Each structure stands twice: as C-alpha cells, then as structure tokens.
C-alpha cells in the first residue's frame, strides 16, 4: 500500500464516523424551491472541467455554472473522491462566494455508500459539506447479480448482508438501469424517490444529463450562452 493510499484509507475511516444515512420514516425533505446542485466533471490533462447544474425543486428553471480546476492528486482505485472531491469543493466555494447559492441537496455523477468502503464521491462531498447528497452512477462498484423488470420505475435493492446500500433503478422502459445510493444526510428510499422524479426521456436523469453535456463542452472550449464561468 502506497503512502497516499494509506493516508486516504485513514481519512476515509475518519469521515465514516460522521456518516448519516437516515432510516425510513425520519428523513430529509425537499420543499418546493429548494436548491439542488448536480455535478459532473470532464478531464483534459491535469485539469478538471466542473459543471454545476443549479435547479430549484419542482421547477424546470435551471442554470449551469462552470469552473476549471487543477487536478492535484493521482487516481487511485477506490479513492476517487480524493482526486475529484477537492475540485468540486473549490467550484462550490466559488459559486457560494460569487452568487451566494446555497444548495439543500447535492446529486453526484458517481457513488454514495454503494462503495466497497462506503465512501463514494457523493458520501465524501456530503460529509465534507455537511449536506444531503445522492450518488447516481452508470455502473456499480459492488458486484450485484440482479434481475430487473422491464418497466420504468423497476428497482432492485443492493444489500451487503443486512445493510441496504442503494438501488438498481430503471428510469425508462427496457433501457439500462442506473445505480442510486444515498451519500449523506438522506435515506436510501428518499434518494431513490428524488432521482426517479428527476428522470428524463433518456437513461440519465435530466440534471446529470445537462451537467454531463456542459462539462464535455467546457472541456472542448465550447461555452454557450446558458453557461456561466466562475
């Protein structure tokens, strides 16, 4: 184990002491107008191109903010949050400083507690910011042998022993599912409900799709009128 890996593992264990996943019935609640920030990053060399999609709950209005951040950590499998997380924190800090935007929920193109050590990027960010967070990923870091019904809304529970780590969710009839897991300060069931409510006509939920497209364009130097560079 490298020195970086050992220090990251120690940091993960310390952060896990602060982890809060609500049990069903005592939960986080989104109210109309509450701000959700959905995050995606694309990379070019030593730079990360961060897209922050800002949307009010129960509203279709949204704004995308962009931030170019230097990557300072190498990628180590299982410790991705330590590479990508600081970039997101810096972008969120710029957003708060310049526009005083304070989210109630973060949605991450990545994992929450559905991670071998319960420390996906959504969990890392949620604990660091002390905010509710959800991970929505296209692939699983944990082996899941699932059978899923064809209709949209079909789910399969992801367990490790008796611990519920998240859900496999089909967002549209017959298409590949997503992997949804609570990150911090939210229950697994509420995370699932919110993600399904934000689905689009595509596999990805709409705010992740917007953030993904914006980050890709930003990395290519294509900035549109709908984007604000921080």
URVEN-V295275 format. One record per residue. N is the residue number from 1. RES is the residue in one small letter. OMEGA is omega in whole degrees, -180 to 180 (NA if undefined). NEAR is the number of other ideal C-beta (glycine too) atoms within 10 Angstrom. Layout:
BEGIN
n | res | omega | near
N | RES | OMEGA | NEAR
N | RES | OMEGA | NEAR
END
This chain:
BEGIN
n | res | omega | near
1 | x | -180 | 9
2 | x | 178 | 9
3 | x | 179 | 7
4 | x | -179 | 13
5 | x | 179 | 14
6 | x | -180 | 10
7 | x | 178 | 13
8 | x | 180 | 22
9 | x | 178 | 16
10 | x | 179 | 10
11 | x | 177 | 15
12 | x | -179 | 19
13 | x | 178 | 11
14 | x | 180 | 10
15 | x | -178 | 18
16 | x | 177 | 14
17 | x | -179 | 7
18 | x | -175 | 12
19 | x | 177 | 17
20 | x | 170 | 14
21 | x | -176 | 21
22 | x | 168 | 18
23 | x | 180 | 10
24 | x | 177 | 10
25 | x | 175 | 7
26 | x | -159 | 7
27 | x | 165 | 15
28 | x | 179 | 20
29 | x | 173 | 9
30 | x | 175 | 19
31 | x | -179 | 8
32 | x | 180 | 8
33 | x | 177 | 10
34 | x | -174 | 17
35 | x | 174 | 15
36 | x | 173 | 22
37 | x | 179 | 25
38 | x | -166 | 28
39 | x | 172 | 27
40 | x | 180 | 26
41 | x | 170 | 26
42 | x | -175 | 19
43 | x | 171 | 15
44 | x | -178 | 13
45 | x | -178 | 8
46 | x | -178 | 8
47 | x | 174 | 15
48 | x | -179 | 24
49 | x | -171 | 23
50 | x | 174 | 28
51 | x | 178 | 27
52 | x | 179 | 26
53 | x | -176 | 24
54 | x | -177 | 20
55 | x | 173 | 23
56 | x | 179 | 16
57 | x | -179 | 16
58 | x | 175 | 11
59 | x | 177 | 11
60 | x | 180 | 7
61 | x | 179 | 7
62 | x | 176 | 16
63 | x | 180 | 14
64 | x | 177 | 23
65 | x | -175 | 22
66 | x | 177 | 21
67 | x | 178 | 22
68 | x | -174 | 15
69 | x | 179 | 19
70 | x | 178 | 11
71 | x | -177 | 17
72 | x | -180 | 11
73 | x | 173 | 16
74 | x | 177 | 10
75 | x | 173 | 11
76 | x | -178 | 15
77 | x | -180 | 8
78 | x | -178 | 16
79 | x | -175 | 21
80 | x | -178 | 20
81 | x | -178 | 27
82 | x | 175 | 22
83 | x | -174 | 19
84 | x | -175 | 24
85 | x | -180 | 19
86 | x | 177 | 18
87 | x | 180 | 23
88 | x | 179 | 27
89 | x | 179 | 15
90 | x | 179 | 16
91 | x | 178 | 24
92 | x | 179 | 25
93 | x | 177 | 13
94 | x | -180 | 18
95 | x | 180 | 21
96 | x | -177 | 12
97 | x | -174 | 10
98 | x | -173 | 11
99 | x | 179 | 13
100 | x | 178 | 7
101 | x | -178 | 15
102 | x | -178 | 12
103 | x | 171 | 22
104 | x | -177 | 18
105 | x | 171 | 24
106 | x | 172 | 26
107 | x | -172 | 29
108 | x | 169 | 31
109 | x | -175 | 24
110 | x | -173 | 31
111 | x | 169 | 31
112 | x | -179 | 33
113 | x | 174 | 27
114 | x | -171 | 29
115 | x | -178 | 27
116 | x | 178 | 12
117 | x | 176 | 15
118 | x | -174 | 19
119 | x | 171 | 27
120 | x | -176 | 29
121 | x | -180 | 27
122 | x | 178 | 34
123 | x | 180 | 32
124 | x | -179 | 31
125 | x | -179 | 25
126 | x | 179 | 30
127 | x | -180 | 22
128 | x | -178 | 18
129 | x | -176 | 17
130 | x | -175 | 11
131 | x | 176 | 20
132 | x | -178 | 29
133 | x | -179 | 32
134 | x | 173 | 32
135 | x | 177 | 32
136 | x | -173 | 28
137 | x | 179 | 22
138 | x | 179 | 13
139 | x | -179 | 8
140 | x | 173 | 19
141 | x | -179 | 20
142 | x | 179 | 15
143 | x | -179 | 6
144 | x | 176 | 15
145 | x | -173 | 5
146 | x | 169 | 13
147 | x | -172 | 7
148 | x | 177 | 13
149 | x | -174 | 12
150 | x | -172 | 9
151 | x | 172 | 10
152 | x | -178 | 15
153 | x | 178 | 13
154 | x | -177 | 17
155 | x | 172 | 17
156 | x | -177 | 18
157 | x | 178 | 13
158 | x | -179 | 22
159 | x | 164 | 12
160 | x | -170 | 12
161 | x | 179 | 6
162 | x | -176 | 5
163 | x | 177 | 10
164 | x | -177 | 20
165 | x | -179 | 25
166 | x | -176 | 31
167 | x | 162 | 24
168 | x | -174 | 19
169 | x | 172 | 22
170 | x | -175 | 22
171 | x | 177 | 23
172 | x | -176 | 16
173 | x | 168 | 11
174 | x | -179 | 10
175 | x | 179 | 12
176 | x | -178 | 11
177 | x | 171 | 20
178 | x | 180 | 23
179 | x | -172 | 26
180 | x | 176 | 29
181 | x | 175 | 33
182 | x | 176 | 31
183 | x | -176 | 34
184 | x | 174 | 28
185 | x | 178 | 21
186 | x | 177 | 25
187 | x | 177 | 20
188 | x | -178 | 24
189 | x | 179 | 16
190 | x | 175 | 19
191 | x | 178 | 31
192 | x | -178 | 20
193 | x | -178 | 14
194 | x | -179 | 21
195 | x | -179 | 22
196 | x | 179 | 18
197 | x | -178 | 11
198 | x | -177 | 21
199 | x | 177 | 19
200 | x | 176 | 14
201 | x | -179 | 8
202 | x | 177 | 12
203 | x | -179 | 16
204 | x | 173 | 21
205 | x | -169 | 24
206 | x | -179 | 17
207 | x | 176 | 24
208 | x | 179 | 26
209 | x | 178 | 20
210 | x | -179 | 20
211 | x | 179 | 28
212 | x | -180 | 18
213 | x | -179 | 17
214 | x | 180 | 25
215 | x | 179 | 24
216 | x | 179 | 14
217 | x | 180 | 18
218 | x | 179 | 24
219 | x | 179 | 20
220 | x | -179 | 11
221 | x | -179 | 8
222 | x | -179 | 10
223 | x | -177 | 14
224 | x | -179 | 10
225 | x | -178 | 5
226 | x | -176 | 10
227 | x | 176 | 15
228 | x | 179 | 16
229 | x | 180 | 10
230 | x | NA | 18
END
